[in-house]
Amino acid sequence: MYKHILIPTDGSQLSEKAVAAGIEFARFIHARVTGFTAIPEYRVPSEAELMSKHAISLIDYERDAKRQAEITLQPIADRARAAGVEYDAEFTQSDRPHEAIIRAAQNRGCDLIFMASHGRRGLSALVHGSETQGVLTHSTIPTLVYR
C-alpha cells in the first residue's frame, strides 16, 4: 500500500479537517507523512510602496514566510506526533500551489497526495481556480481528495 503521504495545507478550516483525516489514514496504514504548504512569492515593491516606506525587503519577506509556514504546518506536526506517525515538513514560495504540491511530492518520493477540496463551483471556481483540480489534472502520483 502507500508508504509516504504528502498532506498539503493552506491552514484553512477545511484543510485542517483533511489533515486530521490524512494523519489518521497514515496511522492506519503505517505510512509516514510530509506536511506541505506554499507561501505566495515575493513581489518586488512598486515605486509608490518604496516612496511611502510600506515596502518589505526580500530578507524580511523570507523570514516572515518561514514563520508563516511553520505556523501553518504546526497542526500537522502536532497531530502526527500524537498519532505516532513519522513526520517531516516542507514549504516553498510559489504562486502556483498545485505545481508546488506535485513537485514536493515528487522530490520527497511520496506515493500519495492526500488533500482537501474546497468544493468551489461555477463562477467561484472559474475566478479562484482549484488547486486540487490542478493536482488531479497534472500529477501522476495518486491523489486522495477529502471533502
Residue frames relative to the residue before (quaternion, step in Angstrom):
aa qw qx qy qz dx dy dz
M 1.0000 0.0000 0.0000 0.0000 0.00 0.00 0.00
Y 0.7444 -0.3769 0.2904 0.4685 3.60 -1.20 -0.45
K 0.2251 -0.7999 0.5494 0.0878 3.55 -1.02 0.89
H 0.8006 0.1253 -0.0306 0.5852 3.60 1.14 -0.63
I 0.0879 -0.8285 0.5527 -0.0224 3.56 -0.47 1.28
L 0.2418 -0.7278 0.6226 0.1558 3.56 -0.98 0.90
I 0.0689 -0.7808 0.6208 0.0181 3.57 -0.85 1.03
P 0.1376 -0.7996 0.5806 0.0683 3.60 -0.28 1.22
T 0.0315 -0.7931 0.6082 0.0055 3.55 -1.15 0.66
D 0.2368 -0.7348 0.6117 0.1729 3.52 -1.25 0.53
G 0.5823 -0.6191 0.3503 0.3937 3.55 1.29 0.17
S 0.4806 0.6743 -0.4374 0.3508 3.59 1.26 -0.02
Q 0.6711 -0.4948 0.3679 0.4117 3.54 -1.29 0.32
L 0.6513 0.5049 -0.3189 0.4682 3.59 0.98 -0.79
S 0.6359 0.5191 -0.3293 0.4665 3.58 0.99 -0.78
E 0.6304 0.5411 -0.3345 0.4448 3.58 1.01 -0.78
K 0.6246 0.5165 -0.3391 0.4776 3.61 1.06 -0.67
A 0.6566 0.4952 -0.3077 0.4785 3.58 1.00 -0.81
V 0.5990 0.5523 -0.3533 0.4598 3.59 1.08 -0.71
A 0.6655 0.5006 -0.3068 0.4609 3.58 0.85 -0.96
A 0.6768 0.4785 -0.2933 0.4764 3.58 0.91 -0.89
G 0.6533 0.5245 -0.3124 0.4478 3.60 1.00 -0.80
I 0.6452 0.5010 -0.3157 0.4828 3.58 1.00 -0.80
E 0.6500 0.5072 -0.3187 0.4677 3.59 0.94 -0.83
F 0.6346 0.5168 -0.3232 0.4752 3.58 1.01 -0.82
A 0.6566 0.5088 -0.3084 0.4636 3.60 0.92 -0.90
R 0.6350 0.5223 -0.3281 0.4650 3.59 0.98 -0.81
F 0.6709 0.5267 -0.2896 0.4344 3.55 0.92 -0.96
I 0.7771 0.3208 -0.1766 0.5119 3.61 0.97 -0.83
H 0.4420 -0.7245 0.4259 0.3135 3.60 1.35 0.18
A 0.3784 0.7031 -0.5015 0.3333 3.57 0.91 0.99
R 0.4032 -0.6636 0.5554 0.2977 3.54 -1.24 0.32
V 0.3080 -0.7655 0.5500 0.1291 3.55 -1.25 0.52
T 0.1145 -0.7212 0.6752 0.1039 3.50 -1.25 0.67
G 0.2594 -0.7420 0.6012 0.1439 3.55 -0.80 1.06
F 0.0428 -0.8171 0.5745 -0.0217 3.56 -1.00 0.80
T 0.0700 0.7642 -0.6410 0.0102 3.53 -1.18 0.64
A 0.2566 -0.7399 0.6036 0.1496 3.53 -1.23 0.60
I 0.2079 -0.7599 0.6104 0.0818 3.53 -0.86 1.09
P 0.5580 -0.6102 0.4237 0.3699 3.64 -0.92 0.76
E 0.5567 -0.6262 0.4450 0.3162 3.54 -1.14 0.71
Y 0.6074 -0.5468 0.4424 0.3693 3.53 -1.28 0.48
R 0.2073 -0.7551 0.6117 0.1124 3.54 -1.04 0.83
V 0.4364 -0.6753 0.5275 0.2743 3.55 -0.84 0.98
P 0.4634 -0.7082 0.4539 0.2789 3.59 -0.74 1.02
S 0.4798 -0.6430 0.5162 0.2999 3.52 -1.16 0.67
E 0.6730 -0.4750 0.3699 0.4296 3.55 -1.29 0.24
A 0.6380 0.5317 -0.3251 0.4523 3.59 1.00 -0.82
E 0.6506 0.5023 -0.3202 0.4710 3.60 0.97 -0.78
L 0.6429 0.5172 -0.3200 0.4656 3.55 1.01 -0.81
M 0.6738 0.5009 -0.2907 0.4590 3.57 0.92 -0.91
S 0.7215 0.4263 -0.2459 0.4870 3.59 1.01 -0.80
K 0.4010 -0.7467 0.4371 0.3010 3.57 1.35 -0.06
H 0.4511 0.6640 -0.4637 0.3750 3.58 1.13 0.74
A 0.4747 0.6840 -0.4286 0.3509 3.55 1.30 0.03
I 0.2517 -0.7354 0.6085 0.1597 3.54 -1.20 0.60
S 0.4507 -0.6932 0.4901 0.2760 3.58 -0.93 0.86
L 0.6446 -0.5147 0.3989 0.4005 3.54 -1.28 0.40
I 0.6424 0.5267 -0.3260 0.4513 3.60 0.94 -0.83
D 0.6720 0.4818 -0.2949 0.4790 3.59 0.93 -0.89
Y 0.6389 0.5277 -0.3300 0.4521 3.56 0.99 -0.83
E 0.6693 0.4984 -0.3081 0.4569 3.60 0.87 -0.89
R 0.6243 0.5217 -0.3320 0.4774 3.60 1.04 -0.73
D 0.6822 0.4820 -0.2788 0.4738 3.58 0.91 -0.94
A 0.6295 0.5335 -0.3305 0.4581 3.60 1.05 -0.78
K 0.6471 0.5092 -0.3187 0.4695 3.57 0.96 -0.84
R 0.6478 0.5146 -0.3123 0.4670 3.57 0.95 -0.88
Q 0.6635 0.4994 -0.3058 0.4657 3.60 0.92 -0.90
A 0.6392 0.5191 -0.3257 0.4646 3.61 0.98 -0.80
E 0.6447 0.5176 -0.3249 0.4592 3.60 0.94 -0.83
I 0.6488 0.5073 -0.3100 0.4750 3.58 1.00 -0.84
T 0.6707 0.5056 -0.2908 0.4583 3.59 0.95 -0.90
L 0.7393 0.4295 -0.2268 0.4664 3.59 0.98 -0.84
Q 0.4887 0.7008 -0.4209 0.3047 3.60 1.18 -0.39
P 0.6474 0.5173 -0.3529 0.4345 3.67 0.86 -0.74
I 0.6211 0.5169 -0.3549 0.4703 3.61 1.06 -0.63
A 0.6484 0.5163 -0.3192 0.4595 3.58 0.91 -0.89
D 0.6625 0.5112 -0.3062 0.4539 3.58 0.91 -0.90
R 0.6775 0.4838 -0.2925 0.4705 3.59 0.88 -0.92
A 0.6466 0.5169 -0.3258 0.4567 3.59 0.94 -0.85
R 0.6471 0.5162 -0.3177 0.4624 3.58 0.92 -0.90
A 0.6747 0.5011 -0.2934 0.4556 3.59 0.89 -0.94
A 0.7182 0.4288 -0.2451 0.4902 3.59 1.09 -0.70
G 0.4590 -0.6936 0.4431 0.3346 3.59 1.25 -0.15
V 0.4453 0.6807 -0.4519 0.3664 3.57 1.17 0.63
E 0.4748 -0.6561 0.5067 0.2956 3.58 -0.93 0.92
Y 0.0273 -0.8370 0.5415 -0.0740 3.57 -0.79 1.07
D 0.0893 0.7309 -0.6765 -0.0055 3.50 -1.28 0.58
A 0.3034 -0.7717 0.5424 0.1351 3.57 -1.27 0.29
E 0.0302 -0.7663 0.6414 0.0244 3.50 -1.32 0.45
F 0.0129 0.7654 -0.6426 -0.0345 3.52 -1.20 0.55
T 0.0806 -0.7740 0.6255 0.0558 3.51 -1.28 0.41
Q 0.4185 -0.6395 0.5631 0.3144 3.52 -1.31 0.18
S 0.2308 0.7628 -0.5698 0.2006 3.56 -0.70 1.10
D 0.3176 -0.7263 0.5791 0.1903 3.53 -1.11 0.76
R 0.6922 0.3593 -0.2560 0.5712 3.57 1.32 0.10
P 0.1866 -0.8535 0.4749 0.1054 3.58 0.44 1.25
H 0.6358 0.5347 -0.3670 0.4185 3.63 0.90 -0.74
E 0.6441 0.4970 -0.3287 0.4796 3.60 1.03 -0.68
A 0.6482 0.5177 -0.3142 0.4616 3.59 1.01 -0.80
I 0.6186 0.5407 -0.3335 0.4623 3.59 1.06 -0.76
I 0.6707 0.4913 -0.2949 0.4710 3.57 0.85 -0.97
R 0.6619 0.5098 -0.3041 0.4578 3.58 0.90 -0.94
A 0.6489 0.5099 -0.3207 0.4649 3.62 0.96 -0.83
A 0.6520 0.5102 -0.3177 0.4623 3.59 0.93 -0.86
Q 0.6599 0.4960 -0.3092 0.4721 3.59 0.96 -0.81
N 0.6888 0.4974 -0.2839 0.4444 3.58 0.84 -1.00
R 0.7221 0.4265 -0.2379 0.4899 3.59 1.06 -0.71
G 0.4580 -0.7025 0.4404 0.3207 3.60 1.25 -0.10
C 0.2898 0.7692 -0.5179 0.2369 3.58 1.10 0.65
D 0.2507 -0.7756 0.5606 0.1459 3.56 -1.06 0.74
L 0.7617 0.1678 -0.1619 0.6046 3.60 1.30 0.25
I 0.1816 -0.7181 0.6599 0.1260 3.53 -1.20 0.73
F 0.0969 -0.7863 0.6100 0.0109 3.58 -0.77 1.08
M 0.1917 0.8225 -0.5072 0.1715 3.57 -0.30 1.21
A 0.5430 -0.6161 0.4743 0.3173 3.52 -1.32 0.44
S 0.2185 -0.7074 0.6458 0.1866 3.48 -1.37 0.27
H 0.3748 -0.7379 0.5181 0.2160 3.55 -0.83 0.97
G 0.4001 -0.7704 0.4361 0.2371 3.58 1.27 -0.07
R 0.2784 0.7632 -0.5392 0.2220 3.58 1.06 0.61
R 0.0481 -0.7875 0.6145 0.0014 3.52 -1.06 0.81
G 0.8130 0.3062 -0.1964 0.4546 3.52 -1.32 0.23
L 0.8495 -0.1125 0.1047 0.5048 3.55 -1.07 -0.85
S 0.6179 0.5517 -0.3464 0.4402 3.60 1.00 -0.77
A 0.6618 0.4930 -0.3071 0.4740 3.59 0.95 -0.83
L 0.6426 0.5250 -0.3183 0.4584 3.56 1.05 -0.77
V 0.7056 0.4629 -0.2574 0.4707 3.56 0.91 -0.95
H 0.7915 0.3360 -0.1639 0.4835 3.59 0.75 -1.05
G 0.3609 -0.7351 0.4996 0.2825 3.56 1.15 -0.47
S 0.2873 -0.7373 0.5803 0.1923 3.53 -1.28 -0.03
E 0.3466 -0.7386 0.5414 0.2031 3.54 -0.58 1.14
T 0.6070 0.5483 -0.3498 0.4566 3.57 1.07 -0.72
Q 0.6552 0.5030 -0.3123 0.4692 3.58 0.90 -0.89
G 0.6306 0.5350 -0.3268 0.4575 3.59 1.02 -0.77
V 0.6506 0.4935 -0.3137 0.4845 3.58 0.98 -0.82
L 0.6669 0.5091 -0.3067 0.4494 3.58 0.86 -0.94
T 0.6827 0.5026 -0.2809 0.4499 3.57 1.01 -0.83
H 0.8233 0.3198 -0.1202 0.4534 3.58 0.85 -0.97
S 0.6499 0.5437 -0.3292 0.4168 3.62 1.14 -0.36
T 0.3097 -0.7163 0.5912 0.2035 3.52 -1.16 0.66
I 0.5578 0.5773 -0.3863 0.4542 3.57 1.32 -0.11
P 0.5249 -0.6301 0.4553 0.3467 3.63 -0.85 0.86
T 0.1128 -0.7950 0.5955 0.0232 3.55 -1.02 0.90
L 0.1751 -0.7608 0.6196 0.0810 3.52 -0.86 1.06
V 0.1870 -0.7984 0.5680 0.0701 3.58 -0.65 1.16
Y 0.1904 -0.7808 0.5907 0.0722 3.53 -0.78 1.13
R 0.0795 -0.8048 0.5878 0.0184 3.58 -0.71 1.10
